[in-house]
Amino acid sequence: MKKRLYIALVLLFISLPVQAVGMVGIPQFVDEMVGKYQFDRNELDALFQQVEYRPDVIEAIEKPSTKKPWPEYRAAFINTLRVKKGLEFWRLHRKSLRQAEQKFGVPQEIIVAVIGVETLYGRQAGRFRTLDALTTLAFDYPRRADFFRNELAEFLLLGREQKLSLREVRASYAGALGIPQFMPSSYRKYAVDFNGNGKIDLLNEPEDAIGSVANYLKQYGWKSGEPIAQQAKLIADAMPVMLDAPRHPQGWVAEGVVPVAEVVGSTQTSWLLDFSVVDGKEYWLTYPNFRVITLYNNSNFYAMSVFQLAQALQLPRN
């Protein structure tokens, strides 16, 4: 009986509103939003009284999937399901993808792969209330509190601009929104109305997600027609002095690194990355466009998964 009562009390405690569990900083945040952005104080007070503290958000952000070994991480994204659904998504939205490639210079398969890795083409867009996740991280995750406090402010601004129901919008544990998983600040800065219906909706409209992903990559430096990555091999027992130092092709050859196959644009500066696999290591020369993908999600595993999923999506481009 005592054990069941204890469990009930614990469950009640973790479901209490944030302010009820001693979260520090919310009143000051409300002051800032009222003073700087002219929000209604009573409305914000009422909103935050309904926020729930989510310890599972803290747990999730402390154990990201990028901490998994590369073969396990890769298998989650480069698989039959994502390829099949990716081809379906490509066929369904062929016109929008072609237009996005023409306008922003980002290959269609890269756009499809980003959306595939992020949310399985909109099927896994997040199960947390955005307000709960961002508030928990803004006021109980000191390591990145400033970042998430800013994203919380951006979410409130986005909600006002887009007339969103802030209590209902769902996101990832980190507060990433919609089909392409944009953080609120990126939503406000890079999202576009790509279907021309007079509104920007990354939560429900794949066309807007397609254009917004392409615009995001373009704004962060994507160069049309330039390579992303190519596999390399080491000559004999060669081991480069510094894996992540950029070099031109001649420099890598001098280090004993040779591309498995030449690609267009291979005269560019590139970075060498290694990925641990079952029977040793794979080596890849990665180019500036690869680094642009890491600015969508700061992980070499992520960028390589996007690249390899894009390669697996074989569909006529026109």
Short mmCIF file of the C-alpha atoms (twelve columns), coordinates in Angstrom:
data_MODEL
# 
_entry.id   MODEL 
# 
loop_
_atom_site.group_PDB 
_atom_site.id 
_atom_site.type_symbol 
_atom_site.label_atom_id 
_atom_site.label_alt_id 
_atom_site.label_comp_id 
_atom_site.label_asym_id 
_atom_site.label_seq_id 
_atom_site.Cartn_x 
_atom_site.Cartn_y 
_atom_site.Cartn_z 
_atom_site.pdbx_PDB_model_num 
ATOM 1   C CA . MET A 1   0.000  0.000  0.000   1 
ATOM 2   C CA . LYS A 2   2.781  2.427  0.939   1 
ATOM 3   C CA . LYS A 3   4.634  1.611  -2.299  1 
ATOM 4   C CA . ARG A 4   1.562  2.366  -4.402  1 
ATOM 5   C CA . LEU A 5   0.989  5.630  -2.531  1 
ATOM 6   C CA . TYR A 6   4.641  6.616  -3.099  1 
ATOM 7   C CA . ILE A 7   4.367  5.920  -6.851  1 
ATOM 8   C CA . ALA A 8   1.158  7.945  -7.038  1 
ATOM 9   C CA . LEU A 9   2.798  10.892 -5.287  1 
ATOM 10  C CA . VAL A 10  5.800  10.743 -7.624  1 
ATOM 11  C CA . LEU A 11  3.550  10.711 -10.694 1 
ATOM 12  C CA . LEU A 12  1.580  13.631 -9.299  1 
ATOM 13  C CA . PHE A 13  4.767  15.583 -8.585  1 
ATOM 14  C CA . ILE A 14  6.246  15.254 -12.063 1 
ATOM 15  C CA . SER A 15  2.951  16.305 -13.677 1 
ATOM 16  C CA . LEU A 16  2.592  19.518 -11.672 1 
ATOM 17  C CA . PRO A 17  2.958  22.836 -13.497 1 
ATOM 18  C CA . VAL A 18  6.520  24.098 -13.780 1 
ATOM 19  C CA . GLN A 19  6.137  26.888 -11.209 1 
ATOM 20  C CA . ALA A 20  4.815  24.382 -8.680  1 
ATOM 21  C CA . VAL A 21  8.067  22.407 -8.750  1 
ATOM 22  C CA . GLY A 22  10.290 25.411 -8.028  1 
ATOM 23  C CA . MET A 23  11.324 26.391 -11.542 1 
ATOM 24  C CA . VAL A 24  13.270 29.635 -11.264 1 
ATOM 25  C CA . GLY A 25  13.226 32.396 -13.845 1 
ATOM 26  C CA . ILE A 26  9.750  32.304 -15.355 1 
ATOM 27  C CA . PRO A 27  8.489  35.588 -13.788 1 
ATOM 28  C CA . GLN A 28  11.554 37.410 -15.093 1 
ATOM 29  C CA . PHE A 29  11.056 35.850 -18.513 1 
ATOM 30  C CA . VAL A 30  7.441  37.015 -18.546 1 
ATOM 31  C CA . ASP A 31  8.615  40.524 -17.611 1 
ATOM 32  C CA . GLU A 32  10.994 40.469 -20.561 1 
ATOM 33  C CA . MET A 33  8.364  39.304 -23.049 1 
ATOM 34  C CA . VAL A 34  5.934  41.953 -21.828 1 
ATOM 35  C CA . GLY A 35  8.478  44.763 -21.890 1 
ATOM 36  C CA . LYS A 36  10.315 43.865 -25.072 1 
ATOM 37  C CA . TYR A 37  7.547  42.402 -27.217 1 
ATOM 38  C CA . GLN A 38  4.363  43.829 -25.657 1 
ATOM 39  C CA . PHE A 39  2.795  40.505 -24.715 1 
ATOM 40  C CA . ASP A 40  -0.181 40.576 -22.381 1 
ATOM 41  C CA . ARG A 41  1.025  39.719 -18.886 1 
ATOM 42  C CA . ASN A 42  -2.177 38.026 -17.786 1 
ATOM 43  C CA . GLU A 43  -2.197 35.826 -20.882 1 
ATOM 44  C CA . LEU A 44  1.416  34.739 -20.346 1 
ATOM 45  C CA . ASP A 45  0.826  34.082 -16.633 1 
ATOM 46  C CA . ALA A 46  -2.157 31.905 -17.511 1 
ATOM 47  C CA . LEU A 47  -0.151 30.122 -20.217 1 
ATOM 48  C CA . PHE A 48  2.775  29.249 -17.956 1 
ATOM 49  C CA . GLN A 49  0.466  28.067 -15.186 1 
ATOM 50  C CA . GLN A 50  -0.486 25.249 -17.546 1 
ATOM 51  C CA . VAL A 51  3.071  24.276 -18.465 1 
ATOM 52  C CA . GLU A 52  4.238  20.908 -17.204 1 
ATOM 53  C CA . TYR A 53  7.794  20.105 -16.214 1 
ATOM 54  C CA . ARG A 54  9.149  17.234 -18.326 1 
ATOM 55  C CA . PRO A 55  12.089 15.376 -16.778 1 
ATOM 56  C CA . ASP A 56  12.023 12.997 -19.766 1 
ATOM 57  C CA . VAL A 57  13.031 15.949 -21.957 1 
ATOM 58  C CA . ILE A 58  16.192 16.421 -19.892 1 
ATOM 59  C CA . GLU A 59  16.873 12.696 -20.064 1 
ATOM 60  C CA . ALA A 60  16.401 12.642 -23.839 1 
ATOM 61  C CA . ILE A 61  18.671 15.595 -24.540 1 
ATOM 62  C CA . GLU A 62  21.388 14.047 -22.395 1 
ATOM 63  C CA . LYS A 63  21.238 10.831 -24.443 1 
ATOM 64  C CA . PRO A 64  20.989 11.858 -28.109 1 
ATOM 65  C CA . SER A 65  20.986 9.190  -30.806 1 
ATOM 66  C CA . THR A 66  24.319 10.529 -32.089 1 
ATOM 67  C CA . LYS A 67  25.976 8.856  -29.103 1 
ATOM 68  C CA . LYS A 68  25.119 5.474  -30.590 1 
ATOM 69  C CA . PRO A 69  27.773 3.617  -32.635 1 
ATOM 70  C CA . TRP A 70  27.719 4.592  -36.313 1 
ATOM 71  C CA . PRO A 71  26.350 1.232  -37.618 1 
ATOM 72  C CA . GLU A 72  23.430 1.409  -35.186 1 
ATOM 73  C CA . TYR A 73  22.762 5.086  -35.926 1 
ATOM 74  C CA . ARG A 74  22.969 4.510  -39.688 1 
ATOM 75  C CA . ALA A 75  20.604 1.550  -39.605 1 
ATOM 76  C CA . ALA A 76  17.899 3.734  -38.071 1 
ATOM 77  C CA . PHE A 77  17.882 6.011  -41.128 1 
ATOM 78  C CA . ILE A 78  19.253 4.060  -44.089 1 
ATOM 79  C CA . ASN A 79  16.757 1.262  -44.378 1 
ATOM 80  C CA . THR A 80  14.032 -0.133 -46.594 1 
ATOM 81  C CA . LEU A 81  11.238 1.814  -44.897 1 
ATOM 82  C CA . ARG A 82  12.833 5.221  -45.310 1 
ATOM 83  C CA . VAL A 83  13.797 4.537  -48.892 1 
ATOM 84  C CA . LYS A 84  10.299 3.275  -49.765 1 
ATOM 85  C CA . LYS A 85  8.530  6.170  -48.061 1 
ATOM 86  C CA . GLY A 86  11.074 8.595  -49.494 1 
ATOM 87  C CA . LEU A 87  10.322 7.499  -53.044 1 
ATOM 88  C CA . GLU A 88  6.600  7.829  -52.346 1 
ATOM 89  C CA . PHE A 89  7.145  11.325 -50.957 1 
ATOM 90  C CA . TRP A 90  9.261  12.258 -53.981 1 
ATOM 91  C CA . ARG A 91  6.635  11.057 -56.458 1 
ATOM 92  C CA . LEU A 92  3.840  12.804 -54.581 1 
ATOM 93  C CA . HIS A 93  5.679  16.128 -54.384 1 
ATOM 94  C CA . ARG A 94  7.744  15.941 -57.556 1 
ATOM 95  C CA . LYS A 95  6.656  19.383 -58.797 1 
ATOM 96  C CA . SER A 96  7.510  21.190 -55.550 1 
ATOM 97  C CA . LEU A 97  10.843 19.400 -55.251 1 
ATOM 98  C CA . ARG A 98  11.805 20.298 -58.801 1 
ATOM 99  C CA . GLN A 99  10.865 23.934 -58.205 1 
ATOM 100 C CA . ALA A 100 12.843 24.017 -54.945 1 
ATOM 101 C CA . GLU A 101 15.928 22.633 -56.663 1 
ATOM 102 C CA . GLN A 102 15.627 25.188 -59.442 1 
ATOM 103 C CA . LYS A 103 15.137 28.105 -57.059 1 
ATOM 104 C CA . PHE A 104 17.627 27.253 -54.319 1 
ATOM 105 C CA . GLY A 105 20.103 24.927 -56.038 1 
ATOM 106 C CA . VAL A 106 19.689 22.103 -53.501 1 
ATOM 107 C CA . PRO A 107 19.260 18.640 -55.078 1 
ATOM 108 C CA . GLN A 108 15.820 17.108 -54.730 1 
ATOM 109 C CA . GLU A 109 17.177 13.946 -53.141 1 
ATOM 110 C CA . ILE A 110 18.927 15.963 -50.416 1 
ATOM 111 C CA . ILE A 111 15.685 17.755 -49.541 1 
ATOM 112 C CA . VAL A 112 13.832 14.441 -49.425 1 
ATOM 113 C CA . ALA A 113 16.597 12.847 -47.342 1 
ATOM 114 C CA . VAL A 114 16.623 15.662 -44.767 1 
ATOM 115 C CA . ILE A 115 12.867 15.319 -44.269 1 
ATOM 116 C CA . GLY A 116 13.223 11.550 -44.191 1 
ATOM 117 C CA . VAL A 117 15.879 11.556 -41.508 1 
ATOM 118 C CA . GLU A 118 14.131 14.248 -39.489 1 
ATOM 119 C CA . THR A 119 10.562 12.948 -39.327 1 
ATOM 120 C CA . LEU A 120 10.104 9.999  -41.700 1 
ATOM 121 C CA . TYR A 121 8.431  12.429 -44.123 1 
ATOM 122 C CA . GLY A 122 6.228  13.992 -41.484 1 
ATOM 123 C CA . ARG A 123 5.186  10.803 -39.700 1 
ATOM 124 C CA . GLN A 124 7.333  11.381 -36.596 1 
ATOM 125 C CA . ALA A 125 7.162  15.118 -35.985 1 
ATOM 126 C CA . GLY A 126 7.310  14.986 -32.191 1 
ATOM 127 C CA . ARG A 127 5.250  13.879 -29.212 1 
ATOM 128 C CA . PHE A 128 6.043  16.609 -26.662 1 
ATOM 129 C CA . ARG A 129 4.081  19.782 -26.166 1 
ATOM 130 C CA . THR A 130 6.478  22.413 -27.466 1 
ATOM 131 C CA . LEU A 131 5.769  24.761 -24.587 1 
ATOM 132 C CA . ASP A 132 6.556  22.054 -22.021 1 
ATOM 133 C CA . ALA A 133 9.794  20.992 -23.735 1 
ATOM 134 C CA . LEU A 134 11.190 24.478 -24.294 1 
ATOM 135 C CA . THR A 135 10.237 25.742 -20.834 1 
ATOM 136 C CA . THR A 136 11.818 22.716 -19.180 1 
ATOM 137 C CA . LEU A 137 15.051 23.226 -21.115 1 
ATOM 138 C CA . ALA A 138 15.068 27.007 -20.713 1 
ATOM 139 C CA . PHE A 139 14.831 26.855 -16.932 1 
ATOM 140 C CA . ASP A 140 16.240 23.477 -15.937 1 
ATOM 141 C CA . TYR A 141 19.076 22.787 -18.366 1 
ATOM 142 C CA . PRO A 142 21.861 25.216 -17.377 1 
ATOM 143 C CA . ARG A 143 24.328 24.035 -20.016 1 
ATOM 144 C CA . ARG A 144 22.192 25.473 -22.838 1 
ATOM 145 C CA . ALA A 145 19.721 27.614 -20.924 1 
ATOM 146 C CA . ASP A 146 20.398 30.777 -22.938 1 
ATOM 147 C CA . PHE A 147 19.790 28.969 -26.223 1 
ATOM 148 C CA . PHE A 148 16.500 27.433 -25.134 1 
ATOM 149 C CA . ARG A 149 15.323 30.580 -23.398 1 
ATOM 150 C CA . ASN A 150 15.759 32.361 -26.728 1 
ATOM 151 C CA . GLU A 151 13.927 29.552 -28.550 1 
ATOM 152 C CA . LEU A 152 11.079 29.803 -26.047 1 
ATOM 153 C CA . ALA A 153 10.808 33.516 -26.794 1 
ATOM 154 C CA . GLU A 154 10.898 32.772 -30.514 1 
ATOM 155 C CA . PHE A 155 8.138  30.188 -30.084 1 
ATOM 156 C CA . LEU A 156 5.885  32.720 -28.367 1 
ATOM 157 C CA . LEU A 157 6.567  35.217 -31.149 1 
ATOM 158 C CA . LEU A 158 5.934  32.549 -33.778 1 
ATOM 159 C CA . GLY A 159 2.673  31.623 -32.110 1 
ATOM 160 C CA . ARG A 160 1.504  35.216 -32.178 1 
ATOM 161 C CA . GLU A 161 2.520  35.657 -35.825 1 
ATOM 162 C CA . GLN A 162 1.056  32.362 -37.034 1 
ATOM 163 C CA . LYS A 163 -1.933 32.366 -34.662 1 
ATOM 164 C CA . LEU A 164 -0.906 28.995 -33.258 1 
ATOM 165 C CA . SER A 165 -2.548 27.325 -30.295 1 
ATOM 166 C CA . LEU A 166 0.544  27.344 -28.099 1 
ATOM 167 C CA . ARG A 167 -0.827 24.752 -25.698 1 
ATOM 168 C CA . GLU A 168 -1.406 22.259 -28.493 1 
ATOM 169 C CA . VAL A 169 1.636  22.444 -30.806 1 
ATOM 170 C CA . ARG A 170 3.808  19.333 -30.589 1 
ATOM 171 C CA . ALA A 171 7.552  19.110 -31.153 1 
ATOM 172 C CA . SER A 172 10.612 16.994 -30.523 1 
ATOM 173 C CA . TYR A 173 12.129 16.859 -27.055 1 
ATOM 174 C CA . ALA A 174 14.328 19.804 -28.102 1 
ATOM 175 C CA . GLY A 175 11.407 21.882 -29.349 1 
ATOM 176 C CA . ALA A 176 11.952 21.292 -33.083 1 
ATOM 177 C CA . LEU A 177 8.779  21.838 -35.063 1 
ATOM 178 C CA . GLY A 178 6.917  20.252 -37.902 1 
ATOM 179 C CA . ILE A 179 7.753  18.179 -40.945 1 
ATOM 180 C CA . PRO A 180 11.327 19.545 -41.291 1 
ATOM 181 C CA . GLN A 181 11.945 19.956 -37.530 1 
ATOM 182 C CA . PHE A 182 12.833 23.651 -37.514 1 
ATOM 183 C CA . MET A 183 13.616 25.297 -34.213 1 
ATOM 184 C CA . PRO A 184 11.292 28.274 -33.657 1 
ATOM 185 C CA . SER A 185 14.023 30.798 -34.538 1 
ATOM 186 C CA . SER A 186 14.722 28.982 -37.821 1 
ATOM 187 C CA . TYR A 187 10.998 28.760 -38.519 1 
ATOM 188 C CA . ARG A 188 10.688 32.540 -38.230 1 
ATOM 189 C CA . LYS A 189 13.851 33.217 -40.234 1 
ATOM 190 C CA . TYR A 190 13.997 30.584 -42.976 1 
ATOM 191 C CA . ALA A 191 10.526 29.109 -43.449 1 
ATOM 192 C CA . VAL A 192 8.786  30.067 -46.701 1 
ATOM 193 C CA . ASP A 193 5.291  29.903 -48.148 1 
ATOM 194 C CA . PHE A 194 6.263  27.592 -50.976 1 
ATOM 195 C CA . ASN A 195 2.772  26.582 -52.098 1 
ATOM 196 C CA . GLY A 196 1.654  30.201 -52.372 1 
ATOM 197 C CA . ASN A 197 -1.481 29.927 -50.242 1 
ATOM 198 C CA . GLY A 198 -0.660 33.005 -48.191 1 
ATOM 199 C CA . LYS A 199 0.580  31.292 -45.033 1 
ATOM 200 C CA . ILE A 200 3.640  29.414 -43.836 1 
ATOM 201 C CA . ASP A 201 2.770  26.065 -42.271 1 
ATOM 202 C CA . LEU A 202 5.582  23.637 -41.527 1 
ATOM 203 C CA . LEU A 203 3.340  21.599 -39.255 1 
ATOM 204 C CA . ASN A 204 0.951  20.421 -41.955 1 
ATOM 205 C CA . GLU A 205 2.075  21.436 -45.458 1 
ATOM 206 C CA . PRO A 206 4.815  19.343 -47.135 1 
ATOM 207 C CA . GLU A 207 5.303  21.917 -49.893 1 
ATOM 208 C CA . ASP A 208 6.230  24.598 -47.374 1 
ATOM 209 C CA . ALA A 209 8.568  22.115 -45.669 1 
ATOM 210 C CA . ILE A 210 10.268 21.328 -48.994 1 
ATOM 211 C CA . GLY A 211 10.880 24.963 -49.864 1 
ATOM 212 C CA . SER A 212 11.958 25.818 -46.336 1 
ATOM 213 C CA . VAL A 213 14.550 23.025 -46.126 1 
ATOM 214 C CA . ALA A 214 16.021 24.142 -49.449 1 
ATOM 215 C CA . ASN A 215 16.018 27.793 -48.382 1 
ATOM 216 C CA . TYR A 216 17.694 26.931 -45.062 1 
ATOM 217 C CA . LEU A 217 20.520 25.025 -46.741 1 
ATOM 218 C CA . LYS A 218 20.948 27.726 -49.366 1 
ATOM 219 C CA . GLN A 219 21.148 30.476 -46.747 1 
ATOM 220 C CA . TYR A 220 23.814 28.520 -44.867 1 
ATOM 221 C CA . GLY A 221 26.032 28.276 -47.937 1 
ATOM 222 C CA . TRP A 222 24.917 25.362 -50.100 1 
ATOM 223 C CA . LYS A 223 26.660 25.511 -53.485 1 
ATOM 224 C CA . SER A 224 24.754 24.090 -56.436 1 
ATOM 225 C CA . GLY A 225 26.530 21.360 -58.378 1 
ATOM 226 C CA . GLU A 226 29.342 20.897 -55.876 1 
ATOM 227 C CA . PRO A 227 30.098 17.540 -54.199 1 
ATOM 228 C CA . ILE A 228 29.103 16.457 -50.721 1 
ATOM 229 C CA . ALA A 229 31.269 13.456 -49.824 1 
ATOM 230 C CA . GLN A 230 33.193 10.590 -51.386 1 
ATOM 231 C CA . GLN A 231 34.628 7.466  -49.863 1 
ATOM 232 C CA . ALA A 232 38.414 7.201  -49.632 1 
ATOM 233 C CA . LYS A 233 40.995 4.566  -48.802 1 
ATOM 234 C CA . LEU A 234 44.336 4.695  -47.071 1 
ATOM 235 C CA . ILE A 235 47.406 3.510  -48.942 1 
ATOM 236 C CA . ALA A 236 49.148 0.738  -47.003 1 
ATOM 237 C CA . ASP A 237 49.389 1.755  -43.319 1 
ATOM 238 C CA . ALA A 238 49.133 5.478  -43.896 1 
ATOM 239 C CA . MET A 239 47.483 7.520  -41.173 1 
ATOM 240 C CA . PRO A 240 46.960 11.257 -41.682 1 
ATOM 241 C CA . VAL A 241 48.426 13.467 -38.986 1 
ATOM 242 C CA . MET A 242 45.163 15.379 -38.515 1 
ATOM 243 C CA . LEU A 243 41.925 13.824 -39.731 1 
ATOM 244 C CA . ASP A 244 39.851 16.985 -39.598 1 
ATOM 245 C CA . ALA A 245 42.317 19.454 -41.147 1 
ATOM 246 C CA . PRO A 246 41.201 20.611 -44.624 1 
ATOM 247 C CA . ARG A 247 43.406 19.795 -47.596 1 
ATOM 248 C CA . HIS A 248 43.321 19.895 -51.373 1 
ATOM 249 C CA . PRO A 249 43.453 16.533 -53.189 1 
ATOM 250 C CA . GLN A 250 47.223 16.655 -53.618 1 
ATOM 251 C CA . GLY A 251 47.607 17.136 -49.898 1 
ATOM 252 C CA . TRP A 252 45.507 14.079 -49.123 1 
ATOM 253 C CA . VAL A 253 47.459 11.983 -51.608 1 
ATOM 254 C CA . ALA A 254 50.663 13.048 -49.858 1 
ATOM 255 C CA . GLU A 255 49.098 11.774 -46.615 1 
ATOM 256 C CA . GLY A 256 48.254 8.449  -48.250 1 
ATOM 257 C CA . VAL A 257 44.544 9.154  -48.727 1 
ATOM 258 C CA . VAL A 258 43.061 8.327  -52.140 1 
ATOM 259 C CA . PRO A 259 39.409 8.718  -53.236 1 
ATOM 260 C CA . VAL A 260 37.750 5.445  -54.171 1 
ATOM 261 C CA . ALA A 261 36.265 7.166  -57.223 1 
ATOM 262 C CA . GLU A 262 36.681 10.633 -58.650 1 
ATOM 263 C CA . VAL A 263 33.700 12.970 -58.517 1 
ATOM 264 C CA . VAL A 264 32.951 16.300 -60.134 1 
ATOM 265 C CA . GLY A 265 34.413 19.076 -58.023 1 
ATOM 266 C CA . SER A 266 36.989 16.874 -56.331 1 
ATOM 267 C CA . THR A 267 39.602 19.609 -56.725 1 
ATOM 268 C CA . GLN A 268 37.980 21.407 -53.780 1 
ATOM 269 C CA . THR A 269 39.314 21.527 -50.271 1 
ATOM 270 C CA . SER A 270 37.921 18.655 -48.256 1 
ATOM 271 C CA . TRP A 271 37.984 17.212 -44.748 1 
ATOM 272 C CA . LEU A 272 38.664 13.569 -43.921 1 
ATOM 273 C CA . LEU A 273 36.302 11.803 -41.534 1 
ATOM 274 C CA . ASP A 274 36.422 8.256  -40.256 1 
ATOM 275 C CA . PHE A 275 33.430 6.119  -39.301 1 
ATOM 276 C CA . SER A 276 33.820 2.967  -37.231 1 
ATOM 277 C CA . VAL A 277 32.160 -0.047 -38.861 1 
ATOM 278 C CA . VAL A 278 31.990 -3.735 -37.999 1 
ATOM 279 C CA . ASP A 279 35.230 -4.658 -39.746 1 
ATOM 280 C CA . GLY A 280 37.262 -1.520 -39.001 1 
ATOM 281 C CA . LYS A 281 36.889 2.031  -40.308 1 
ATOM 282 C CA . GLU A 282 35.497 3.778  -43.353 1 
ATOM 283 C CA . TYR A 283 37.145 6.990  -44.525 1 
ATOM 284 C CA . TRP A 284 35.284 9.768  -46.294 1 
ATOM 285 C CA . LEU A 285 36.416 13.002 -47.862 1 
ATOM 286 C CA . THR A 286 33.745 15.576 -47.069 1 
ATOM 287 C CA . TYR A 287 33.251 18.886 -48.843 1 
ATOM 288 C CA . PRO A 288 31.748 22.257 -47.852 1 
ATOM 289 C CA . ASN A 289 28.225 21.110 -48.741 1 
ATOM 290 C CA . PHE A 290 28.588 18.290 -46.202 1 
ATOM 291 C CA . ARG A 291 29.401 20.897 -43.586 1 
ATOM 292 C CA . VAL A 292 26.299 22.853 -44.567 1 
ATOM 293 C CA . ILE A 293 24.215 19.779 -43.675 1 
ATOM 294 C CA . THR A 294 25.837 19.719 -40.221 1 
ATOM 295 C CA . LEU A 295 24.469 23.231 -39.713 1 
ATOM 296 C CA . TYR A 296 20.999 21.692 -39.890 1 
ATOM 297 C CA . ASN A 297 21.998 19.233 -37.183 1 
ATOM 298 C CA . ASN A 298 25.477 19.487 -35.687 1 
ATOM 299 C CA . SER A 299 26.544 15.887 -36.215 1 
ATOM 300 C CA . ASN A 300 28.732 14.153 -38.778 1 
ATOM 301 C CA . PHE A 301 26.596 11.035 -38.278 1 
ATOM 302 C CA . TYR A 302 23.522 13.064 -39.189 1 
ATOM 303 C CA . ALA A 303 25.060 14.617 -42.288 1 
ATOM 304 C CA . MET A 304 26.392 11.270 -43.516 1 
ATOM 305 C CA . SER A 305 22.962 9.680  -42.992 1 
ATOM 306 C CA . VAL A 306 21.343 12.425 -45.067 1 
ATOM 307 C CA . PHE A 307 23.955 11.957 -47.794 1 
ATOM 308 C CA . GLN A 308 23.654 8.178  -47.885 1 
ATOM 309 C CA . LEU A 309 19.857 8.205  -47.779 1 
ATOM 310 C CA . ALA A 310 19.911 10.641 -50.692 1 
ATOM 311 C CA . GLN A 311 22.157 8.225  -52.582 1 
ATOM 312 C CA . ALA A 312 19.729 5.375  -51.871 1 
ATOM 313 C CA . LEU A 313 16.796 7.309  -53.320 1 
ATOM 314 C CA . GLN A 314 17.027 6.364  -56.971 1 
ATOM 315 C CA . LEU A 315 14.279 8.110  -58.936 1 
ATOM 316 C CA . PRO A 316 14.364 9.857  -62.317 1 
ATOM 317 C CA . ARG A 317 14.854 13.558 -61.640 1 
ATOM 318 C CA . ASN A 318 12.591 14.986 -64.356 1 
# 
